[in-house]
Amino acid sequence: MMKKILLLFLLSFKCFAALSIEELTWENGDTLLEFLQRNSIPMSLYYSLDREDRELASEIAAKIKYQVLKDDNNNIEQILIPISDELQIHIYKNKDNQYNLTFTPVDYDKEERILTLTLENSAYQDVYKESQSSTLARAMIRSFKGSVNFRNMQKGDQITLYYEQKRRMGRLWGDITIKMASIEINKNSKEIFYFNDNYYDKNGKDIESFLLAKPIGAARISSYFTTARFHPILKRYRAHLGVDYAAPTGTPVKSAGDGTIIFVGAQSGYGNVVKIQHSSGYSTVYAHLSRFAKIKKGQKVKQGQLIAYVGSTGMSTGPHLHFGVYVNNKAINPLSVVKIAKSELKGKNKEDFIKLISQYKQIVQNHIQDNRPNPPKEEEFENYIEF
């Protein structure tokens, strides 16, 4: 495991007498510019970024774990700062001993797992006890989108979860995707299936309870959500972790859902920003605002409530709203949760869905028939590794 971690950092061909990797936590309110200044790394690395990359640097989430590689003299050689599940900031010294900054894909492994259990206490508590993964327990609750009342489950009811998780540097990384889930409520089975970034029942009908509304009126989308994509012309990785709505300065911006305001103010490349925490681990970000409505941190807001006005503050070339949606600090495509009405799969999508859930069911059935054990429980790791 240590060799694997080490190799992730040694991207330049140097020989070190001693190496240590320290894992640290990104502080709330910290910025990349302040981080560079504090660590005596040239701030020109930030100022030389273009508009899109400066905006992307604003996506560093509070409490995210990042890694610092130091030599035997305690000098920083390389830094990896995740921005999302897929993309990270990589700061390193080149062959001339000068710092460089680039955006690179996050290196991780995907794992498919199946967990089955018989209810003893509660769905959340039992899944956590069996897996030691609160991320898995939250993903199970969130996947049903409030369409079932887990409190109605009784002792002896069955839970089956078929899911995909990521592992980075030997530990769980990012969020977990429930591919198929089956739960019993008073011996009545309820199944959901993941398809095209959404959850459906076995008939291909949308599972929809937690609903985010569009935060702005009639406005065209000027930029869509993308994760780590290699730009064929720029020859580097780019991402846009939200949706941009082009609209005139002063256009009202409304809360996409009920929640609590957790941030109001300026944030680096995003300019004036409002952040709202919703239920089920969801949060939303509204950026490049010209001004705020009469709101404050800690205030509860309702879906559709006025919170701000469109602007062009921060790293922006024109008035627009940058709208981001996050689940447990993971950026997701806002268009996957902002809907107008409940939908049902049709045509080729329905055909593809039926084929997919047939595969899922067969995989789960084989697992149960073979009486395979549940995955091993997750473990905690130390924050400092030395070589």
C-alpha positions as CSV (number, residue, x, y, z in Angstrom):
1,M,0.0,0.0,0.0
2,M,2.8,2.4,0.9
3,K,4.5,1.8,-2.4
4,K,1.3,2.5,-4.3
5,I,0.8,5.8,-2.4
6,L,4.4,6.8,-3.1
7,L,4.2,6.1,-6.8
8,L,1.2,8.5,-7.1
9,F,3.5,11.3,-6.2
10,L,6.7,10.5,-7.9
11,L,5.8,11.9,-11.3
12,S,9.1,13.7,-11.8
13,F,12.3,11.6,-11.9
14,K,14.1,12.6,-8.8
15,C,15.9,10.8,-6.1
16,F,15.1,11.6,-2.6
17,A,17.0,10.7,0.5
18,A,13.9,10.5,2.5
19,L,10.2,11.1,1.7
20,S,7.1,11.7,3.8
21,I,3.5,12.1,2.8
22,E,1.4,14.2,5.2
23,E,-2.4,14.2,4.8
24,L,-4.0,17.4,6.0
25,T,-7.6,18.8,6.1
26,W,-8.5,21.9,4.0
27,E,-9.8,24.5,6.4
28,N,-13.2,26.2,6.0
29,G,-12.8,29.5,4.2
30,D,-9.3,28.8,3.0
31,T,-8.5,29.7,-0.6
32,L,-5.8,28.4,-3.0
33,L,-4.2,31.9,-3.1
34,E,-3.9,32.0,0.7
35,F,-2.6,28.4,0.7
36,L,0.2,29.2,-1.7
37,Q,1.2,32.3,0.2
38,R,1.2,30.5,3.5
39,N,3.4,27.7,2.2
40,S,5.9,30.1,0.4
41,I,4.8,28.9,-3.0
42,P,4.7,31.5,-5.8
43,M,1.3,33.1,-6.0
44,S,2.0,33.6,-9.7
45,L,0.8,29.9,-10.0
46,Y,-2.7,31.2,-9.2
47,Y,-2.5,34.5,-11.1
48,S,-1.4,32.7,-14.3
49,L,-4.5,30.5,-14.3
50,D,-7.2,31.5,-16.8
51,R,-10.7,32.4,-15.8
52,E,-12.2,28.9,-15.9
53,D,-9.3,27.4,-13.9
54,R,-9.5,30.1,-11.2
55,E,-13.2,29.4,-10.9
56,L,-12.4,25.7,-10.7
57,A,-9.9,26.4,-7.9
58,S,-12.8,27.8,-5.9
59,E,-14.3,24.3,-5.8
60,I,-11.9,23.1,-3.1
61,A,-14.3,21.9,-0.4
62,A,-13.9,22.5,3.3
63,K,-12.7,19.5,5.3
64,I,-11.4,17.7,2.2
65,K,-8.2,15.7,2.7
66,Y,-5.2,16.7,0.7
67,Q,-1.7,15.3,0.5
68,V,1.7,17.0,0.8
69,L,5.0,15.3,-0.2
70,K,8.1,16.6,1.6
71,D,11.8,15.8,1.3
72,D,14.1,15.2,4.2
73,N,14.6,18.9,4.7
74,N,10.9,19.4,5.1
75,N,10.6,21.2,1.7
76,I,7.4,20.7,-0.2
77,E,8.0,18.7,-3.4
78,Q,4.4,17.9,-4.5
79,I,0.8,18.6,-3.4
80,L,-2.4,16.9,-4.4
81,I,-5.6,18.8,-3.6
82,P,-8.9,17.1,-4.8
83,I,-11.5,19.4,-6.3
84,S,-14.0,16.6,-7.0
85,D,-14.2,12.8,-7.2
86,E,-12.6,13.0,-10.6
87,L,-10.2,16.0,-10.7
88,Q,-7.4,17.4,-8.5
89,I,-4.9,20.2,-8.4
90,H,-1.3,18.9,-8.7
91,I,1.5,21.3,-7.6
92,Y,5.0,20.0,-8.1
93,K,8.6,21.0,-8.7
94,N,9.9,20.5,-12.3
95,K,13.4,19.6,-13.3
96,D,14.5,23.2,-12.8
97,N,13.2,23.1,-9.2
98,Q,10.4,25.5,-10.1
99,Y,6.8,25.0,-8.9
100,N,4.2,24.1,-11.5
101,L,0.4,23.8,-11.1
102,T,-1.8,21.6,-13.3
103,F,-5.2,19.8,-13.1
104,T,-5.0,16.1,-13.3
105,P,-7.5,13.2,-12.9
106,V,-7.8,11.6,-9.5
107,D,-6.4,8.1,-9.5
108,Y,-8.7,5.6,-7.9
109,D,-10.0,2.1,-8.3
110,K,-13.7,1.2,-8.6
111,E,-15.2,-1.6,-6.6
112,E,-18.6,-3.3,-6.9
113,R,-20.0,-4.7,-3.7
114,I,-23.2,-6.4,-2.5
115,L,-24.4,-6.2,1.1
116,T,-27.3,-8.1,2.5
117,L,-28.7,-8.1,6.1
118,T,-31.7,-8.8,8.2
119,L,-33.0,-5.8,10.1
120,E,-32.3,-5.7,13.8
121,N,-32.6,-2.0,14.8
122,S,-33.0,0.5,12.0
123,A,-31.9,0.5,8.3
124,Y,-29.3,3.3,8.8
125,Q,-27.9,1.9,12.0
126,D,-27.7,-1.7,10.8
127,V,-26.1,-0.9,7.4
128,Y,-23.5,1.3,9.2
129,K,-22.8,-1.5,11.8
130,E,-22.4,-4.1,9.1
131,S,-20.2,-2.0,6.8
132,Q,-18.7,0.7,9.1
133,S,-19.4,3.1,6.3
134,S,-21.7,6.0,7.0
135,T,-21.3,7.0,3.4
136,L,-23.0,3.8,2.3
137,A,-25.8,4.2,4.9
138,R,-26.4,7.8,3.7
139,A,-26.4,6.7,0.1
140,M,-29.0,4.1,0.8
141,I,-31.4,6.6,2.4
142,R,-30.8,9.2,-0.3
143,S,-31.3,6.8,-3.2
144,F,-35.0,6.3,-2.2
145,K,-35.5,10.1,-2.2
146,G,-38.0,9.9,0.6
147,S,-40.3,7.6,-1.4
148,V,-40.4,5.2,1.6
149,N,-40.6,5.6,5.3
150,F,-37.7,3.6,6.8
151,R,-39.3,4.0,10.2
152,N,-42.0,1.5,9.1
153,M,-39.4,-1.3,8.7
154,Q,-39.6,-4.0,11.3
155,K,-37.2,-6.5,12.8
156,G,-36.7,-9.3,10.3
157,D,-37.1,-7.2,7.2
158,Q,-34.5,-7.7,4.5
159,I,-32.1,-5.1,3.0
160,T,-30.0,-5.8,-0.2
161,L,-27.6,-3.2,-1.6
162,Y,-25.7,-3.5,-4.8
163,Y,-23.3,-0.6,-5.0
164,E,-20.2,0.9,-6.5
165,Q,-17.5,2.7,-4.5
166,K,-14.1,4.2,-5.2
167,R,-10.9,3.6,-3.4
168,R,-8.0,6.0,-3.4
169,M,-4.7,5.5,-1.6
170,G,-6.2,2.5,0.2
171,R,-9.3,4.1,1.6
172,L,-12.8,5.0,0.5
173,W,-13.0,8.0,-1.8
174,G,-15.9,10.2,-2.7
175,D,-19.5,9.2,-2.7
176,I,-21.1,5.7,-3.2
177,T,-23.5,5.0,-6.0
178,I,-26.3,2.5,-5.2
179,K,-26.9,0.6,-8.4
180,M,-29.7,-1.5,-7.1
181,A,-31.4,-1.6,-3.7
182,S,-34.2,-3.8,-2.3
183,I,-35.8,-3.3,1.0
184,E,-38.7,-5.0,2.8
185,I,-41.3,-2.9,4.7
186,N,-43.6,-5.3,6.6
187,K,-42.5,-8.0,4.1
188,N,-43.5,-5.9,1.1
189,S,-40.5,-5.5,-1.2
190,K,-39.5,-2.1,-2.7
191,E,-36.8,-2.0,-5.4
192,I,-35.0,0.9,-7.0
193,F,-32.4,1.0,-9.9
194,Y,-29.8,3.6,-11.0
195,F,-29.9,4.5,-14.6
196,N,-28.7,7.7,-16.5
197,D,-27.9,9.6,-13.2
198,N,-31.3,8.9,-11.7
199,Y,-33.3,6.4,-9.8
200,Y,-36.3,4.5,-11.1
201,D,-38.6,1.7,-9.9
202,K,-38.8,-1.6,-11.8
203,N,-41.2,-0.2,-14.3
204,G,-38.9,2.7,-15.3
205,K,-40.8,5.4,-13.4
206,D,-38.8,8.2,-11.8
207,I,-38.4,7.9,-8.0
208,E,-38.9,11.5,-7.0
209,S,-39.5,13.1,-3.7
210,F,-36.6,15.5,-3.0
211,L,-37.1,18.0,-5.7
212,L,-34.9,21.0,-6.5
213,A,-36.5,23.8,-8.6
214,K,-34.7,25.8,-11.2
215,P,-33.2,28.8,-9.4
216,I,-33.8,31.3,-12.2
217,G,-36.7,32.1,-14.5
218,A,-36.5,31.9,-18.3
219,A,-32.8,31.7,-19.0
220,R,-30.7,29.7,-21.5
221,I,-28.0,27.4,-20.3
222,S,-24.7,28.8,-21.5
223,S,-22.4,26.1,-20.0
224,Y,-23.2,22.6,-18.9
225,F,-21.8,20.4,-16.2
226,T,-18.7,18.4,-17.0
227,T,-16.2,16.5,-14.9
228,A,-12.6,15.7,-15.7
229,R,-12.4,15.9,-19.5
230,F,-9.2,16.1,-21.5
231,H,-9.3,19.2,-23.8
232,P,-7.9,18.1,-27.2
233,I,-6.8,21.6,-28.2
234,L,-5.5,22.9,-24.8
235,K,-4.0,19.5,-24.1
236,R,-5.0,19.6,-20.4
237,Y,-7.9,18.6,-18.2
238,R,-10.9,20.9,-17.7
239,A,-14.1,20.7,-15.7
240,H,-17.2,22.7,-15.0
241,L,-18.8,21.6,-11.8
242,G,-22.2,23.3,-12.3
243,V,-24.6,24.8,-14.8
244,D,-24.4,28.4,-16.0
245,Y,-27.6,30.3,-16.8
246,A,-27.1,33.4,-19.0
247,A,-29.3,36.3,-17.8
248,P,-29.2,40.1,-17.4
249,T,-27.7,41.7,-14.3
250,G,-30.3,42.0,-11.7
251,T,-32.3,39.0,-12.6
252,P,-33.8,37.5,-9.4
253,V,-32.2,34.3,-8.1
254,K,-34.3,32.0,-5.9
255,S,-33.5,29.1,-3.6
256,A,-33.8,25.8,-5.4
257,G,-35.2,24.1,-2.3
258,D,-36.0,24.4,1.4
259,G,-32.8,24.7,3.5
260,T,-30.5,26.8,5.6
261,I,-28.1,29.4,4.3
262,I,-24.5,28.4,5.3
263,F,-22.5,31.1,3.4
264,V,-23.1,34.6,2.1
265,G,-20.2,36.6,0.8
266,A,-17.3,36.7,-1.6
267,Q,-15.4,33.6,-2.7
268,S,-12.3,33.9,-4.9
269,G,-13.1,33.2,-8.5
270,Y,-16.9,32.8,-7.9
271,G,-17.3,36.4,-6.7
272,N,-20.5,37.0,-4.6
273,V,-21.8,33.6,-3.5
274,V,-24.7,32.1,-1.6
275,K,-24.6,28.5,-0.3
276,I,-27.6,26.6,1.1
277,Q,-27.7,23.3,2.9
278,H,-30.7,21.1,2.1
279,S,-31.9,17.8,3.5
280,S,-30.4,14.4,2.6
281,G,-26.9,15.8,2.3
282,Y,-27.7,18.1,-0.6
283,S,-26.3,21.6,-0.8
284,T,-26.5,24.3,-3.6
285,V,-24.2,27.1,-4.7
286,Y,-25.2,30.3,-6.4
287,A,-22.3,32.3,-7.8
288,H,-21.2,35.5,-9.7
289,L,-24.1,37.4,-8.0
290,S,-24.4,41.2,-8.3
291,R,-25.9,41.6,-4.8
292,F,-27.8,39.7,-2.1
293,A,-31.4,39.9,-1.0
294,K,-32.1,40.5,2.7
295,I,-30.6,37.2,3.9
296,K,-27.9,36.1,6.4
297,K,-25.9,33.0,7.4
298,G,-28.0,30.6,9.5
299,Q,-31.3,31.8,8.0
300,K,-33.8,29.2,6.9
301,V,-35.3,29.7,3.4
302,K,-38.1,28.1,1.4
303,Q,-38.0,26.8,-2.1
304,G,-38.5,29.7,-4.5
305,Q,-37.5,32.4,-2.0
306,L,-35.5,35.3,-3.3
307,I,-31.9,35.1,-2.2
308,A,-29.9,37.3,-4.7
309,Y,-29.6,38.8,-8.1
310,V,-27.6,37.7,-11.2
311,G,-24.3,39.5,-11.8
312,S,-20.8,39.1,-13.1
313,T,-18.6,39.3,-10.0
314,G,-15.5,37.2,-9.7
315,M,-13.9,35.5,-12.7
316,S,-16.7,36.2,-15.1
317,T,-16.9,37.4,-18.7
318,G,-20.5,38.4,-18.5
319,P,-23.7,38.3,-16.4
320,H,-24.8,34.8,-15.6
321,L,-25.7,32.5,-12.7
322,H,-23.4,29.6,-11.9
323,F,-25.5,27.0,-10.1
324,G,-23.9,24.1,-8.4
325,V,-25.4,21.1,-6.6
326,Y,-23.5,18.9,-4.2
327,V,-24.2,15.7,-2.3
328,N,-21.9,15.5,0.8
329,N,-19.5,18.0,-0.8
330,K,-19.5,16.0,-4.1
331,A,-20.4,18.0,-7.2
332,I,-23.2,16.4,-9.2
333,N,-25.0,17.4,-12.4
334,P,-27.7,19.9,-11.3
335,L,-29.8,18.8,-14.3
336,S,-30.1,15.3,-12.8
337,V,-32.0,16.7,-9.7
338,V,-33.7,19.8,-11.1
339,K,-36.9,18.5,-12.7
340,I,-40.2,19.9,-13.7
341,A,-42.4,16.8,-13.4
342,K,-42.1,13.2,-12.6
343,S,-40.9,11.2,-15.7
344,E,-41.1,7.7,-17.1
345,L,-38.6,6.0,-19.4
346,K,-39.8,5.3,-22.9
347,G,-38.5,4.0,-26.2
348,K,-34.9,2.9,-26.4
349,N,-34.2,4.3,-22.9
350,K,-36.8,1.9,-21.6
351,E,-35.3,-1.0,-23.5
352,D,-31.8,-0.2,-22.2
353,F,-33.2,0.1,-18.7
354,I,-34.9,-3.3,-18.8
355,K,-31.7,-4.9,-20.0
356,L,-29.6,-3.2,-17.3
357,I,-31.9,-4.1,-14.4
358,S,-32.0,-7.7,-15.6
359,Q,-28.2,-7.8,-15.3
360,Y,-28.3,-6.2,-11.9
361,K,-30.9,-8.7,-10.6
362,Q,-28.9,-11.7,-11.9
363,I,-25.7,-10.4,-10.2
364,V,-27.5,-10.0,-6.9
365,Q,-29.3,-13.4,-7.3
366,N,-26.0,-15.2,-7.9
367,H,-24.5,-13.5,-4.9
368,I,-27.3,-14.6,-2.6
369,Q,-27.5,-18.1,-4.1
370,D,-23.8,-18.6,-3.6
371,N,-24.2,-17.5,0.0
372,R,-21.3,-15.0,-0.4
373,P,-20.2,-13.0,2.7
374,N,-20.7,-9.3,3.0
375,P,-17.7,-7.0,2.2
376,P,-15.2,-6.5,4.9
377,K,-15.8,-3.5,7.2
378,E,-14.1,-0.3,6.4
379,E,-11.1,0.9,8.5
380,E,-9.7,4.2,9.6
381,F,-6.2,5.3,8.7
382,E,-3.5,7.4,10.2
383,N,-2.9,10.8,8.7
384,Y,0.8,10.6,8.4
385,I,2.9,8.1,6.5
386,E,6.7,8.1,6.4
387,F,9.1,6.2,4.1
